[in-house]
């Protein structure tokens, strides 16, 4: 099983020079290849790109040899991935998104995908052509064969992302048959069918407001000035801090769900459509709902949980969790669900209860009957480990 682990590294000033050279070499090689294949009479070919790199670029730019050869050679694979994504989008009728030139200071990174080019020894990382070992902030949490390492820089800090092939990973046994439905929203991040509520922390909200003020100050600085560079670093650091705080909250929610329930039901929300709204777009983007969904998916697979994804057309909010009646005139302003049967309940809790019932009903269906229903409509997606 392949698992990833991202660790902050603590390079010395001498090691930082090598890392920055590697970032620059990978970025320069990528841009040179992209510039060459943007010509009208030149078609992209990974095989031809490898020959052009060996016969032209390596001979023309001798300073490529100051870092590991795989740093620049792997940029061919990165550009090939970008072109394949471009061609796939055209084929599927989506916005193509032609490969773009890489900018210095934006997503600086390089990868070593050959295990003989690097080595991890406890809290030390060795990289080819760097005669000193880089200190890791912590040890790898997985045992096994390290297949790849990617070094990145963000907000003035350096990180190493490892991919580990760990055959001895034990799935966590769940000794309960409980199920839960989770309703995601803007006012309340997550409401569970058992009544538990997860809200965005006050620190995240305060830092988002602080970020807006720093961005306004940054926009007023003169281009190319030292003050603008300092202001940009402040913005990057705060943005990174917000991302880490949000990620910590999402991991807390996804870990709680997959560790305490054998069946988790979520709704298939149209995140892209919701984020494009002028009124709620920014709030949706700040919540990280799509990332939460992905975390629940992979943790459910690791822990032998059933993940049921309800159709986005399922009226979880408008459906009465007591009598089953559908209230068609329910608006977003109505935070309390009132039904003629006498039920009066918070609308988010009502939706979570309906999703929990939906998930249990889906798993209890007859397999043949489920196949017949799926021929006419997509009722649910069930992921099992």
C-alpha positions as CSV (number, residue, x, y, z in Angstrom):
1,X,0.0,0.0,0.0
2,X,1.3,3.4,-1.0
3,X,1.0,6.1,1.7
4,X,2.3,9.7,1.8
5,X,3.9,11.6,4.7
6,X,4.9,15.3,4.5
7,X,7.6,16.4,6.9
8,X,9.1,19.9,7.5
9,X,12.9,19.9,6.9
10,X,15.5,22.2,8.6
11,X,18.2,22.9,5.9
12,X,21.4,24.8,6.7
13,X,22.2,28.0,4.7
14,X,24.6,25.8,2.6
15,X,21.9,23.3,1.9
16,X,19.3,26.0,1.1
17,X,21.7,27.2,-1.7
18,X,21.5,23.6,-3.2
19,X,17.7,23.4,-2.8
20,X,17.2,26.8,-4.5
21,X,19.5,25.7,-7.4
22,X,17.4,22.6,-7.8
23,X,14.2,24.6,-7.8
24,X,15.7,26.9,-10.5
25,X,17.1,24.1,-12.6
26,X,13.8,22.2,-12.7
27,X,11.8,25.4,-13.4
28,X,14.3,26.5,-16.2
29,X,14.3,23.1,-17.9
30,X,10.5,22.9,-17.8
31,X,10.1,26.4,-19.3
32,X,12.7,25.7,-22.0
33,X,10.9,22.6,-23.1
34,X,7.5,24.3,-23.1
35,X,8.9,27.2,-25.1
36,X,10.4,24.7,-27.7
37,X,7.1,22.8,-28.1
38,X,4.9,25.9,-28.3
39,X,6.1,26.4,-31.9
40,X,3.6,25.7,-34.6
41,X,5.7,23.1,-36.5
42,X,6.6,21.2,-33.3
43,X,4.3,18.5,-31.8
44,X,4.7,17.3,-28.3
45,X,6.4,13.9,-27.9
46,X,8.0,12.6,-24.7
47,X,10.5,10.6,-26.6
48,X,11.6,13.6,-28.7
49,X,11.7,15.8,-25.5
50,X,14.2,13.4,-23.9
51,X,16.4,13.6,-27.0
52,X,16.1,17.4,-27.1
53,X,17.0,17.6,-23.4
54,X,20.1,15.3,-23.8
55,X,21.4,16.7,-27.0
56,X,20.6,20.4,-26.6
57,X,19.7,21.6,-23.1
58,X,22.3,19.7,-21.1
59,X,25.0,20.8,-23.4
60,X,23.9,24.4,-23.6
61,X,23.3,24.9,-19.9
62,X,26.2,23.3,-18.1
63,X,25.0,24.4,-14.7
64,X,22.3,21.7,-14.8
65,X,25.1,19.4,-13.6
66,X,25.5,21.2,-10.3
67,X,22.4,19.3,-9.0
68,X,21.1,15.8,-9.4
69,X,20.4,14.9,-13.1
70,X,16.9,13.6,-12.1
71,X,15.9,17.0,-11.0
72,X,15.9,18.3,-14.6
73,X,15.1,15.0,-16.3
74,X,11.9,14.6,-14.2
75,X,10.7,17.9,-15.6
76,X,10.0,16.0,-18.8
77,X,7.6,13.8,-17.0
78,X,6.0,16.8,-15.4
79,X,5.4,18.5,-18.7
80,X,4.1,15.3,-20.2
81,X,1.5,15.1,-17.4
82,X,0.5,18.7,-18.2
83,X,0.1,17.9,-21.9
84,X,-1.8,14.7,-21.2
85,X,-4.2,16.6,-19.0
86,X,-4.6,19.3,-21.7
87,X,-5.4,16.7,-24.4
88,X,-7.9,14.9,-22.0
89,X,-9.8,18.1,-21.3
90,X,-10.1,18.7,-25.0
91,X,-11.4,15.2,-25.6
92,X,-13.9,15.5,-22.7
93,X,-15.1,19.0,-23.9
94,X,-13.8,20.8,-20.8
95,X,-11.7,24.0,-20.7
96,X,-8.3,22.8,-22.0
97,X,-5.9,24.7,-19.7
98,X,-2.8,24.8,-21.8
99,X,0.5,24.2,-19.9
100,X,1.8,27.4,-18.4
101,X,5.3,28.7,-17.8
102,X,6.5,28.3,-14.2
103,X,7.2,31.4,-12.2
104,X,9.9,31.9,-9.7
105,X,8.7,31.9,-6.1
106,X,5.4,30.2,-7.0
107,X,5.1,26.4,-6.2
108,X,8.9,25.9,-6.2
109,X,9.5,22.2,-6.0
110,X,11.5,19.2,-7.4
111,X,11.1,15.5,-7.2
112,X,13.4,12.5,-7.0
113,X,11.6,9.4,-8.1
114,X,14.5,6.9,-8.0
115,X,15.3,5.5,-4.6
116,X,19.0,5.3,-5.3
117,X,19.1,9.2,-5.6
118,X,18.1,9.8,-2.0
119,X,18.1,8.0,1.3
120,X,16.2,8.4,4.6
121,X,18.1,7.5,7.8
122,X,16.1,8.2,10.9
123,X,15.7,12.0,10.9
124,X,18.3,12.6,8.2
125,X,17.7,12.9,4.4
126,X,20.5,12.4,1.9
127,X,20.1,13.8,-1.6
128,X,22.4,13.2,-4.6
129,X,25.2,15.7,-5.1
130,X,24.6,17.3,-1.7
131,X,27.5,16.2,0.6
132,X,25.6,16.9,3.8
133,X,22.4,15.4,5.2
134,X,19.3,17.5,5.7
135,X,17.6,17.3,9.1
136,X,13.9,16.2,9.3
137,X,11.6,17.6,11.9
138,X,10.3,14.1,12.6
139,X,10.8,10.5,11.6
140,X,8.7,8.8,8.9
141,X,5.5,7.4,10.5
142,X,5.4,4.5,8.1
143,X,7.8,1.6,7.8
144,X,8.6,0.2,4.3
145,X,10.3,1.2,1.1
146,X,10.5,4.9,0.3
147,X,9.6,5.3,-3.4
148,X,9.8,9.0,-4.0
149,X,10.5,12.3,-2.3
150,X,9.3,15.8,-3.4
151,X,11.0,18.9,-1.9
152,X,8.8,22.0,-1.8
153,X,9.0,25.5,-0.5
154,X,6.1,27.5,0.9
155,X,6.0,30.7,3.0
156,X,9.8,30.6,3.5
157,X,9.7,27.0,4.9
158,X,10.9,23.7,3.2
159,X,9.1,20.4,3.2
160,X,9.8,16.8,2.1
161,X,6.9,14.7,0.9
162,X,7.6,11.0,0.9
163,X,5.7,8.2,-0.8
164,X,6.2,4.9,1.2
165,X,5.3,1.4,0.1
166,X,4.3,-0.1,3.4
167,X,3.2,-3.8,3.3
168,X,2.7,-4.1,7.0
169,X,0.0,-1.4,7.4
170,X,-2.8,-2.9,9.6
171,X,-6.3,-1.7,9.1
172,X,-8.0,-0.5,12.2
173,X,-10.8,-2.9,13.4
174,X,-14.1,-1.2,14.2
175,X,-16.0,-3.0,16.9
176,X,-19.3,-1.1,16.3
177,X,-22.0,-1.2,13.7
178,X,-23.0,2.4,14.1
179,X,-23.8,4.6,11.1
180,X,-23.8,8.3,10.8
181,X,-25.0,11.0,8.3
182,X,-23.1,14.2,7.9
183,X,-24.6,17.5,6.6
184,X,-22.0,20.1,5.4
185,X,-22.8,23.8,5.3
186,X,-21.6,27.4,5.5
187,X,-23.1,28.4,8.9
188,X,-22.1,25.2,10.5
189,X,-19.2,23.2,8.9
190,X,-20.6,19.8,9.8
191,X,-23.6,18.5,11.6
192,X,-23.8,14.8,12.4
193,X,-27.0,12.8,12.7
194,X,-26.2,12.0,16.4
195,X,-26.4,15.7,17.2
196,X,-22.6,16.5,17.3
197,X,-21.6,19.8,15.6
198,X,-18.2,20.9,14.2
199,X,-17.7,24.6,13.6
200,X,-14.9,26.6,12.0
201,X,-12.6,27.8,14.8
202,X,-12.5,31.4,15.8
203,X,-8.7,31.5,15.0
204,X,-9.4,30.7,11.4
205,X,-12.1,33.4,11.1
206,X,-9.8,36.0,12.7
207,X,-6.9,35.1,10.5
208,X,-9.0,35.3,7.4
209,X,-10.0,38.9,8.3
210,X,-6.4,39.7,9.0
211,X,-5.4,38.2,5.7
212,X,-7.8,40.6,3.9
213,X,-6.1,43.6,5.6
214,X,-2.6,42.4,4.7
215,X,-3.6,41.8,1.1
216,X,-4.9,45.4,0.8
217,X,-1.6,46.7,2.1
218,X,0.3,44.5,-0.2
219,X,-1.6,45.7,-3.3
220,X,-0.6,49.3,-2.4
221,X,3.2,48.7,-2.4
222,X,5.3,49.6,-5.4
223,X,6.2,46.8,-7.7
224,X,9.8,45.5,-7.3
225,X,10.3,47.3,-3.9
226,X,11.7,45.6,-0.8
227,X,8.6,46.7,1.1
228,X,6.4,44.8,-1.4
229,X,8.6,41.7,-1.0
230,X,8.3,41.8,2.8
231,X,4.5,42.4,2.5
232,X,4.2,39.4,0.2
233,X,6.1,37.2,2.6
234,X,3.7,38.2,5.4
235,X,0.7,37.3,3.2
236,X,2.2,34.0,2.3
237,X,3.0,33.1,5.9
238,X,-0.5,34.0,7.1
239,X,-2.1,32.2,4.2
240,X,-0.1,29.1,5.0
241,X,-1.0,29.3,8.7
242,X,-4.7,29.4,7.8
243,X,-4.3,26.4,5.5
244,X,-2.6,24.4,8.3
245,X,-5.4,25.4,10.8
246,X,-8.1,24.4,8.3
247,X,-6.3,21.1,7.5
248,X,-6.0,20.3,11.1
249,X,-9.8,20.8,11.6
250,X,-10.7,18.7,8.6
251,X,-8.4,15.9,9.8
252,X,-10.1,16.0,13.2
253,X,-13.5,15.6,11.6
254,X,-12.6,12.9,9.1
255,X,-10.6,10.9,11.7
256,X,-13.5,11.0,14.2
257,X,-16.0,9.8,11.6
258,X,-14.0,6.9,10.2
259,X,-12.7,5.8,13.7
260,X,-16.1,5.7,15.4
261,X,-18.6,4.6,12.7
262,X,-18.8,1.7,10.4
263,X,-20.9,3.5,7.8
264,X,-20.6,7.2,6.9
265,X,-23.1,8.9,4.5
266,X,-22.3,12.2,2.8
267,X,-24.0,14.2,0.1
268,X,-22.6,14.7,-3.4
269,X,-22.4,18.5,-3.3
270,X,-21.7,20.5,-6.4
271,X,-18.7,22.3,-4.8
272,X,-17.6,24.0,-8.0
273,X,-21.1,25.5,-8.6
274,X,-21.4,26.6,-5.0
275,X,-18.0,28.3,-5.1
276,X,-19.0,30.3,-8.2
277,X,-21.8,32.0,-6.4
278,X,-21.2,35.7,-5.7
279,X,-22.9,35.5,-2.3
280,X,-21.5,32.3,-0.8
281,X,-18.5,31.6,-3.1
282,X,-15.8,32.9,-0.8
283,X,-17.3,31.2,2.2
284,X,-17.5,27.9,0.5
285,X,-13.9,28.1,-0.7
286,X,-12.7,28.9,2.8
287,X,-14.4,25.8,4.3
288,X,-12.5,23.2,2.2
289,X,-15.5,20.9,1.8
290,X,-13.9,19.1,-1.2
291,X,-10.8,18.3,0.8
292,X,-12.9,17.0,3.7
293,X,-14.7,14.6,1.3
294,X,-11.4,13.3,0.0
295,X,-10.0,12.8,3.5
296,X,-13.1,10.8,4.5
297,X,-12.8,8.7,1.3
298,X,-9.2,7.5,1.9
299,X,-9.5,7.1,5.6
300,X,-12.7,5.0,5.2
301,X,-10.8,2.7,2.8
302,X,-7.9,2.4,5.3
303,X,-10.3,1.6,8.2
304,X,-12.8,-0.8,6.6
305,X,-15.6,1.7,6.7
306,X,-18.5,1.9,4.2
307,X,-18.8,5.4,2.6
308,X,-22.1,6.1,1.0
309,X,-22.3,9.2,-1.3
310,X,-25.9,10.3,-1.7
311,X,-27.1,11.8,-5.0
312,X,-27.1,15.5,-5.1
313,X,-30.7,15.4,-6.1
314,X,-31.7,13.7,-2.8
315,X,-33.8,16.3,-0.9
316,X,-32.1,15.8,2.5
317,X,-33.0,19.2,3.8
318,X,-36.6,19.3,2.5
319,X,-37.5,15.8,3.6
320,X,-39.1,15.3,7.1
321,X,-37.0,12.9,9.1
322,X,-40.1,11.8,11.0
323,X,-43.0,11.3,8.6
324,X,-41.2,11.5,5.2
325,X,-43.1,14.5,3.8
326,X,-41.3,16.8,1.5
327,X,-41.5,20.6,2.1
328,X,-40.9,22.2,-1.2
329,X,-41.1,25.8,-0.1
330,X,-38.1,25.5,2.3
331,X,-35.6,28.4,1.8
332,X,-32.1,29.0,2.9
333,X,-33.3,31.5,5.5
334,X,-35.3,28.9,7.3
335,X,-32.9,27.5,9.8
336,X,-35.6,25.5,11.7
337,X,-37.5,22.7,9.9
338,X,-41.2,22.6,10.9
339,X,-43.5,19.9,9.6
340,X,-47.3,19.3,9.8
341,X,-46.7,16.1,11.8
342,X,-45.4,18.2,14.7
343,X,-41.7,17.8,14.1
344,X,-39.7,20.9,14.9
345,X,-35.9,20.5,14.4
346,X,-32.8,22.3,13.2
347,X,-32.7,22.0,9.4
348,X,-29.0,20.8,9.3
349,X,-29.7,18.1,11.9
350,X,-32.8,17.0,10.0
351,X,-30.7,16.7,6.8
352,X,-28.0,14.7,8.6
353,X,-30.7,12.2,10.0
354,X,-32.1,11.8,6.5
355,X,-28.7,11.1,5.1
356,X,-28.0,8.5,7.8
357,X,-31.3,6.7,6.9
358,X,-30.4,7.0,3.2
359,X,-27.0,5.3,3.8
360,X,-28.5,2.4,5.9
361,X,-31.3,1.8,3.3
362,X,-28.7,1.8,0.5
363,X,-26.6,-0.9,2.1
364,X,-29.6,-3.1,3.0
365,X,-31.0,-3.1,-0.5
366,X,-31.1,-6.3,-2.6
367,X,-28.1,-6.3,-5.0
368,X,-30.2,-7.2,-8.1
369,X,-32.8,-4.5,-7.3
370,X,-30.0,-2.0,-6.8
371,X,-28.6,-2.8,-10.3
372,X,-32.1,-2.3,-11.8
373,X,-32.4,1.1,-10.1
374,X,-29.0,2.2,-11.3
375,X,-30.0,1.7,-14.9
376,X,-32.4,4.6,-14.7
377,X,-30.8,6.9,-12.1
378,X,-27.7,7.2,-10.0
379,X,-29.0,6.7,-6.5
380,X,-25.8,6.4,-4.5
381,X,-22.1,5.6,-4.7
382,X,-20.9,3.0,-2.1
383,X,-17.2,2.7,-1.4
384,X,-16.1,-0.3,0.6
385,X,-12.5,-1.2,1.6
